[in-house]
Amino acid sequence: MSVDGWNTVLVLGGIRSGKSEFAESLVADAPTVRYVATSAAGDPTDDEWAARLKAHRDRRPGAWTTEETADDPRRLADAVASARPNETLLVDDLGGWVTVLLDPAHQPADDTATVAELADAVRACPARLVVVSPEVGLSLVPTTPLGRAFTDALGAANRAVADACDAVVLVVAGQACWLKAPAAPGVGAGAPAPQAAVPAPDATTAAQATATQAGATAGAGGGRDDRAAALPQVLTPTTAPEPAGVPWAAPTMALPVVATGLVIQPGMELPMPDEYAGPQAVERLATLDVPGAGLGVLERVVGFAAATQGTPTPAPWDSVRVLLLHGDHAGGAAAGSPPGESARRAAQARAGQGVLARLAAESGASLQVVETPASEAIEDLPALDHEQVEQALRYGWRLAEEAAEAGVRLLVLAACGAGTDAAAAAVLAATAGAEPPAVLGRVVTAGGEIDDAAWMRRCAAVRDALHRTRRSPRDAKDVLAELGGGDIAVATGVLLGATARRMPVLLDGPVGLAAGMVSRDLAGQARHWCLLADHGGHPAVRLAADVLGLDPLLDLRLDLGEGANALTALPLLRSVLSLAAALPARPDRQDAARADDAASADAASADDAAGDTDAAAFVEPEPAGPGPATTAPTSPTEPAAPTEPTLTAEPTLTAGAAEPTGPEPDPAGRRAD
C-alpha cells in the first residue's frame, strides 16, 4: 500500500457529477495508465452517445493505453488480477460493465459470481487501481423490470467493490466527499499522516538517521515506488522539559484529493483567522492590572495568537515543532559555501547538538530534520522538474498534517542549505520585481570575513537564471520549478498545510519568506497564519515581509542561523501570552464591571416588575352583580385570561357545544363597558 493510504479506490457519482474527471486526476501523476473501458459502443446512429465516448477519449493523455472489455464482462476481473505492482489502472465504469453483464447476449450467466470474482480481484490487486461507478442508490426505484434489474445489480457491484477497495469517494457537483478512509492515514487533507517514533537523540544511531533522511528525500522527490517513504523522525531533546500540552486539534479544510494527498493549485479556499477574537484580545489588554503602559508592540503577539486560536484569551504555545529543511542548491547560487557544511549542520541537529537543537531543547520544542530534493544550478537548468515540485508541495503539506495530528500548536520554519539565499533572492525577483543585488545578503566566511567575490558570483547566477526564464510563466509552481528549488517548495507546502489545519507558523529567514511569497499565489490566506519575530537584518526578509504585510516584532538583528533566531525570541513571546491570559483586570475596571452587572440586574428586575404590572392591568375586578366568577392568576408569569362583564344579550349556542360562561370576545379587541 502506498504512503498516502490507498492502492485501490472506488469513485462514485451521479450523472455529470464530474466523477470521471476526478478519477482521472487521481492518476494524473502516473507516468503511464492502463485505461480499461467497459461500455459497449452502442447504437452507431446515436450521435450524442458517440460524442460522450469521444470526449472521454480526448481527455486521455497520449501515454495512456486503452483496453476494452465490452465483449466479455469476465475480462474485467482478469485485467485487474493480472496487473503488476508498478502499473496504474483506471476502470471506467462499472455502470457500463453491468449493462454488458445483463445483456441477453451474455445470458444465462451467474451475475452474483461474476461480481464476487471482480471484488476478489480488486481486493488482491497489487497495482494502483481507480474504479469509477455511477451511484444509483439515491434515485427512485425504476418502474420497469429491466430498470430494477440494472439498479439491483449495480448496487450489489458497488457494495462489493467498495468493501474491497482501500478508499471510497463520492463526487457530487464536482466536489469530492470521502466516504471510506483507508486503514493507513493520508487520504484527504483531514486524514492524519504517518507518525514516526520519537526516540531520544542518544538512541538514534547515525545509520538510522541516514536511512530515515534518505527515505524522506525519496518521498519528496522520487517516483511512484518512493511514495512508501515515511516522514522523518521527530526528535525530542532529552534536556528539554516535557511540554504540558492542552488537548487541541484544529479542523481541516476539505480539498480535492489526488494520488498523494490533495490538489494544490492556485485559488485554494483555506481558512482565515478569527477576525473578531484578535481585536477583542487587544482591547482586553487595556483592562489588565499592569503598573505600566502595557505590552507595547508585543500586543500584536496576543492579537495574532487570539485570532489563530479563535479566543480573546489565547494560551501560550506549549507544543512547538521546528522543521529544519535541508537542501542544497548547485551552481553559482552556492558560491562561498564550504562543501558539506550544510550536511554537517543537519547532522548536528539530528544528534541534538548545535545552536538550533540547543535552543529547541531550552524551549521544549521538538525538532524534525527534513531532507528536501537537491536543486540544479538555476543559471543553466530549472531547479526542479514539475513532478518534483508537486511531490515536494504535497510532502510539505504532509509534514504540517503530521504535526497537527500530534497536537503541535506552533510550527517554526528553519533551513540550512547551500545557496538558499540566492534561491530566495531569485524568487523575490520573480514575484516582487526585486533587484537581486538589493536582496542578496553579504557572504560571510567561516572565519567571519566578508567574501565579495562569492557575493558577485551569486548575483551573476541569479541574473542569469532570470534571463533564462524571462519568457517563462510566473505562476507559483513555475517559479518553484525554475528558481525556488526543493527547500522552498517543501516550505510552501508546509505553509499551505498549516493554514488548512489552522496552525500558526513562525517564520525566520529567507527560505520561509520566499515560501510565503509563493504561497500567496496558491492561497492568499496563508500569510495571515504567519508571524515574523525578527528580520535579522537580512535584505530579502525585509522586502518579503513588507510585501506580505508581516511587521517584525523585534529588531534584535540576530544571525544565529535560520530558525534559531525565532527560537531565541520564542520564550519572550510565550511570556507575553502567559501574562495576557493570567493577569486580572484592574480594580477600577472590576468595580466598573460589577456596577455594570448590577445595573443590568436592576434593569432586568424593573422590566420584570413592569411586566407584572402590565399583566395585572388586564385582570378585571369582580363584577358587583351576578355573573361568572373570575379567578386571580396564581403567578405573575401565568396571568389568567381576563373575563368580560356579562352582557344582557343571550349568546347563540350551536348544537353539541358547551354552554359558554361569558360572552364571545370582541374581534376588534375592544373591551365592553
N, C-alpha and C positions, 0 to 999 in steps of 0.2 A: 504494500500500500504506500502511496506517495505521501510526502510530508504534509501536504495540505489536507489530508484526511480521507481521500477517496480515490479509488480506481474506477468505480462504476457509479454512474448517476442516471437517474430517470428524470427527464424533463417533461412535465405535464403542462397542458394549457388548452384553452378553448380555441375556437376558430379565429384566426387573425390576431391571436394574442401576442405573437412575437416569439413563440416557443422555439421555432426552428432557428431564428436568428440568434436567440440566446444560446441555444445548444452549440451553434457554430462558433460563438465567441468563447465557449469553454475550451475548445481545442484549437483556438487561433494561434497559440504559440507553438504548436507541434510542427516539426519540420515536414512531415507527411501525414496524411489522414486517409484511411480507407473508408469511403462513404458507401454505406450499404443501403440501397434504395429498395423499398419493399412494395411500392404501389405499382399496380399494373398500368399499362399505357392508356387504357380507357378507350372510349369511343373516338375514332380518328376524326369524326366530324365535330367534336366538342372543342371548339377553339379556346374557350375560357379555361378548360382543364389543361389543354396543351400550353397555354400561357403560364399557368401556375408551375407546371413542371419546368418550363424554360427558365422561369425566374429562379427556381431552386438551382438549376444547373449553372446559371450565370454567376451566382454568388460564390460558387466553389472555386478556390484558388487552383491554378494550373498544376500545382504539385500534388493535388489530391487525386486518388484513383477511385473509380466507381465500380461497385459490384451490385448486380440486380438479382433479387431472389423471388421476383413475382411469379415465375413459372413453377416454383416448388417451395411452399412455405417452410418445409422442414430444413431447407438450406440455411435459414437464418441461424438456427441453433448451431449448425456445423460451422458457419462462418465465425460465430462468436467463440466457439470452443477451440477452433484451430488458430486463433490469434496468438501471436508471440508477445512476450513481455515488453518488447521495445516498440510495439505498434500502438496506434491510436485509431479507434473505430468510432464512427458516428452512424447510428441506425435511425433512419427517418422514413416512415414512422410505424408504430405498432397498429395504428388505425388501418393503414393500407394493408398491413400484414394480415390482420384479422379478416378484412374484406376478402382477400385472396383465399384465406383458410376456409371461409364459409362458402366460397364459390362452388356451385354444383359440380364444376369440372373436377374438383378435388374431393368429392364425396363418393362413397362414405369415408369418413376419416374420424379418428379419435381426437377431437379438439382438445379435450382435457389433457390427454397425454402429451400432445404437441406443445401446449402451453407450459406444462411441467418440465418438459425437456428443455425449452428455452430458458426457463428460470434457473435450472441447474447449470446450464452453460454460462449464464450471466454470473452466477454465484462463484463459479470456478475460473472465471476469465482472468488471465494474468495480465492482459493488456489494459490500457486506459480506454474505457468504454462509455459513450454517451448514447442513451436511448431516448428518442422523442416519441411521445404518445398523446393523443387527444384525451382530454378529461371530459367524459360524457355523463359522469355521475351527478352533475349539477343541473342537467336539463330534465324536461318532462319525460315520463315513460312513453315510448313510442306507441302509436295506436295500431301498428301493423305487426304481424308475427315476425317478418324479416327484420324490422327495425329493433324489436325486442331481442331477437337472437343476437344481433350485432352488439347492442349495448351490453347484454349479459356477458358475451364472450370477451369483449374489450375490457369490461370492468374486471373480469376474472384475470385476464392477462396483466392488466395494470397492477392489481394487487400482488400477483405472484412475482412480477419483475421488481416492484417496489420493495418487496420483502428481501429479494436477492441483492439489491443494489446497496452500495455504501451510503448513498445520499439520494434524496428526492426533493425536487424543487417544483413549485407551481408558478407558472408565469401568467400574470393577469395584467392585461393592458400594457404589456411590455415591462412590467415590474416583477422581479423575482422574489418569491416568498419560499424560504427553505422549510420544508415540512419534516424532513428527517435529517438530522445532523449525523455525521459519521462517528464511529466509535473513537477514531483518532481526531483530536481537535484540529481546527484550522479552517473549516468551511465557513465562509462568510466573515463579515467584519466583526461579528459578535462572538464567534467561537474562540475559545482560549487556544493559545499556541502551546506547543510542547514546552514543558518546563524542565530544564536540566537540573541535576543535583546541585546542591550548594555546599561544596566541600570547603574546609578551611584551607588557606593558602599553603600551609605546610604539608597538607595531604595531597596536593596536586603535583604530580611529577611533571618534569619537563616533557616527557613523551606524551602524557595525557594532554597537556596544554597544546602541544604541537598538533596532535591529532584533532583536537576539538577545533582549533582555529583553521586547520586545513578543511575540515568539514564545513565550517562557516563560509570559507571562500567559495567552495563548490556550490553551496546553497545560494550564494548571492550572484554568482556569475556563470554557473555551469549550465549544462543542458538538462534533459529530462531525468537521466539517471542521477543527477546531482540533487534532485529535489528531496531525496531521502536524508539529506544532511540535517542534523539537529542545530538548534540555536547554540551559540557559545555559552560556556559556563558562566554562572553568576558567582562572583567571588565576594564573600562577606569577611572582611578583615577581622581576625580574632581579637585585635586590640581595641576594636570599637565596641561600644555598648550596644546591646541588642535593642533596636527601636521598639518602643511600646506602641504598636500600631493600633489605630482605631478601625474597626471593620468598615470598609468603604469600598464601593465598586461603582464606577461611573457607567452610565448607559452607553451603548454602542450605536452608531449610525448604521442603518441598513443600506448597503450599497450593492450594486450589481457584482456578482461573483464570477470569476473566471477560474482557469485551471489551477492557479496558485494562490487564490485568495479573493481578489476583487479587481474590478476595473478602476484603474487610476487614470483619470482623464480630466481635461480642463472643464471647469464649471461645476465641480462637485459641490453638493449642498451639505456642508458639515455644520455642526452646531456652533453657536456663538455663546460667549459667557453671558451670565445673567446681567442684564442691563440695569436692573434695579438694586441688586444686592451691593454692588460696588459703591455707588453714591451713598446708599444708606449706611454702609460701614464707615465711610469717611465722615459723614455727618455725626455719627455716633462718637467718633474720636473727640469731637469738640466738647463732649459732656464728661469725659473721663477725669478722674481725680488725679491730675498730674500737677506738680508745682510750677512747671514752666509752660512754654507756649505749645508744647506738643512734639510730634514726631518729625516735623519739617517735611522734607521731600520724601521721607520714607513712608508718609501716608499713602503714597502710590502703591507700596507693597501690600498694605492692608486692603486697599481698593481692588487690586489685582487678585489677591487671594480670595476675597469675598465674591468677586464676580465668577471666578473659576470654580469655586466650591458651592456657589448658589446660596450663601447665607451671609447676613450682615455681621456675624461674629465668626470669622474664619478661624480654623485651628492651625497651629504651626504644622509645617510639613514634616511629619515624623517618619515617613518612609520615602527615602530618596535613592534613586539609582543613577549611577554615572555610566553613560555609554561612551566608551573610548573607541573611536573609529580609526583603524589603522589601514592606510592605503597609500602607496607611493605613486608619484607622477613621474614619468620618464621625460627625457629630453631637457631642454633649457629651463623648464619650469623648476627643476630641482637643482639648479646651479648653486653651488656653495654649500649644499647639504652633504655632510660626511656620509659615505656609503655605510649602510647598515645602522645608522644612528636611530632612525625611527623604529626599526625592528627591536633594537635594544630597549627603547623606551616602552614598547608594548610588552616585551618580556618582563621588564621590571614591574609593570603594573600587574601582570598575571601572577608574579611572585609576591605581591603585596609590598613591593619596595618602590622607591621613587617618590617624587613630590605628590603626584596625583593619588597614589594609593595611601600615602600617609594622611593626606587631608581627608580622603574618603573615610579612613578609619576614625579620625577625630570627629567627623560629622555623623558617624553611624550610618554611612551610606554604603550600599552595595556597589560593586564595580563589575562591569561586563566589557571585556575586550572583544571587539568585533573586527574581523579581518574583512576588508572590502576589496573588490576587484582592482587590480593594478591598472593604471591608466597609461595609455600610449602618449608619445610626445605630441602635444596638441599643435605644434607648429607644422607637423608633417601629416598627421593622421587624426581621425576622430579619437577622442579619449576612450570611448566605448562604442560598441555597436548597439543598435536599438533593442535587441533582445536582452542584452546585459543590463541596459537601463531599466527595462520593465522588471526584470528579476530583482535588481537592486532596490527599486522602489517598493516592490512587494515585500522584500526581505526587511527593509526598514520598518514597514508597517507592522510586520510580524513581531519585530523587536518591541515596538510600542504596545502591541496587543499582549504580549507575554508579560510585560511589566505591569500593565493594568490588571491582568488576571492575578498577579502576585501581590496586589494591594499597594503598589507604588503610587505615591501621590505627587511626586515631582521628578521629572527627568532632567538630568544635566548632560548636555551635549559637549563632548570633548573630541579632540582629534590629534593624532600625531603621525604625520606622513611627510615625506619629502615632496616639495613642490606645491603644498596646499595653498600657500599664499598666492602664488601665481595663478593657480586654477581659480581661486576665488576672485582675483582681480579680473580674469577673463570673463567670468560670469557677470560681474558687475558692469564691465564694459559692454557686454551684450544686452543686459537687461535694464541698465540705468544710464547708458551712454557715458560712462566714466572714462577718463583718460588713464590708461594703465600706469604710467609713472606716478600719477597722483594718488593711486590706491595701493601701490605696492610698497610694503614696509621695507626698511633697510635690512640688509643681510648681515647678521652678526655671527662671527665665527665662534668656535668652541672656546677660544681664548679671550673672547669679549671684544675683538676688533671688528670694525665695520668693513665689509668686503664690497666695495663699489663695483668692481668688475663683475662679480656674481650678480649683483642687482641689475646691471645693464644687460647681462645675458637673459635674465628672467624677463625684463621688459621687452627684449627683442623676441623672445619666444611667444609672449602674449600678443605682441604686434603682428607677428607672422601668422599666428592662429586666427586672429581677427581678419586678416587679409584673406586667408584661405577660405574662411566661411562667410565672406562678405555677401555672397548671394544665397546663402543657406537660410532656411526659415529660422525664426527666432522664437518658436514655440518652446515651452518648458522642457519637453523631452528632447527636442533637438539641441537645446543649449547644454543639457546634461551630457548628451552623446558626443557632441563636438568639442565641448570645452570643459565641462564640470568634472567628469570622471566618477569613479566608484564611490569615494567617500562622500562627496556632495550629493550623489544620487541616493545613497542609503540614508543620509541625514534628512533629505527631503521626505523620504518615505516615513521616517520616524516622526517628523513634524505632522504629517498628514494623519498617521495612525494615532498619535497622541491627541490630536484635535478631535478625531472621531470618538475617542474614549474620554473626552473632557478632562484631559490630564495636562497640566501646565508644563512648560519646558523652559529651563534656564539656559539661555544662550551665552556663549563665551568664545569669541574668536571668529576668524574669517570663514571657516567651513560652515558653522551654524548659521551665520548671517547670510552667506551665499545660498544656503538651502532655503532660508526664509524668503529670499528674493525669488527663487524658482517656485516655491510652494504657493506664492500669491497668485500665480497664473493657473494653478491647478485648483486651489480652493482658497479664496481670499480670506476665509475665516481663520486660517492657521496663524496668522501673525498676531491675532488677538489673544492667543494662548501662550505667547512667548514673552519672556521677561529678560531684560539685559541688565546685569548687575553693574558691569564696568566695561568701558570700551577699551581699556588698556593702552590707549594712545595709538591704536592701530588705525591707519587711514581708511582701510577697506571697511572695518567695523563701524567707524564713524559715518561713512557715507551710507552704507546699507541701513544702519539704524535710523538715519534721517529719512531715508526713502520709506522705510516700513513704519515710521512713526513710533519707534521704540526709544524712549528717552532713558539713557543710562542712569541708574540710581546713584552710583558713586563715581568718583573721579580719582581713583587711587593710582592709576597708571601702573597696575601690576603687570608683570610679564613673567609669569611662572609656568607658562605653557597653557594651551587651550584646555579649558575645563578646570584647571587648578585655580585660576583667578576667581571663578564663580564659587568654588568650594570654600575659598578664603572668606568670601562675603556671606556665605550661607548662614553661619551662626548668628550674624547680626540680623539677617532677615527673619530668622526664627525667633530671635528675642523680641523683635518688634511685634510679630504676630502673637506671641505669648502675652506681652503686655496688653495689647489691644483686646485680647479675649478675657484676661483675668482682672484687669483693673475695674473697680466700681465707678459709678458716676459721682460727680462732686456733690457734697451735701446740699448745696443750694439747688442743684438740679434734682436731687432726690426729693427735697421738700416741695419743689415746684411740681414734680411728677405726682407726689401724694396729694397735693392740693388739686391738681387736675383730676385725679381719680375721685377725690371727694366731691368735687363739683359735678363730675359726671354722675356719681351715685345720687347726689341731691337732685339733679335734673331728672334722673330716671324715676326717683321717688315722686317728684312733683308730677311727672307725666302719669304715673300710676294713679296718684290721687285725683288728678283731673279726669282720668278715665273713669274712676269710681263715681265721681260727682255726675259726670255725663250720663253714666248708666242709671244712676238713681233718679235723674230728672225724667226719665222715661216711665217711671212707675207712678201710676195714678193713685191718688188717695182712695180709700174705700168709700163707695157711694153711701149717702145717708139713707136713701130709700132701699126698698128690697131690690135685689139683683144678685148676680153671681159674685161670690166672694173672690177676692184676689189673694194670692199667696206671695209673700215677700221673698225676694231672692235669698238663697242660702249663702251665697258668696258673691263678692263683687265681680269675680271673673265669669260668673254664670248668671247674669241677671234674668229674671223671669220676664217673659214677653208681656208687654202692657196690655191691659184689657180696657175696652171701651165701655162707657156707661150704656145701660140698657135703653134701647130706643122703643118707642111706642108701637112702631110697625112690626108686625109678626113676620119673621123670615119665611121664605118658601122652602119647604122640605121636599127632597126628592125621594122616590121610593127606595127603601133599603138604606138610607143614610141615617147616621146617628143624629139625634136632636142636638143642635148647637147650644152652647152655653152663653153665647153672646152674638152680637151682630157680625156680619161679614166686614172685614176691613175695607176702608175706602181705597179704591185703586189709585187714586191720585195722591195718597199719602196724607190727606188732611185728617185732622183729629176732630171728632164730634164734640160739640159744645154741650 
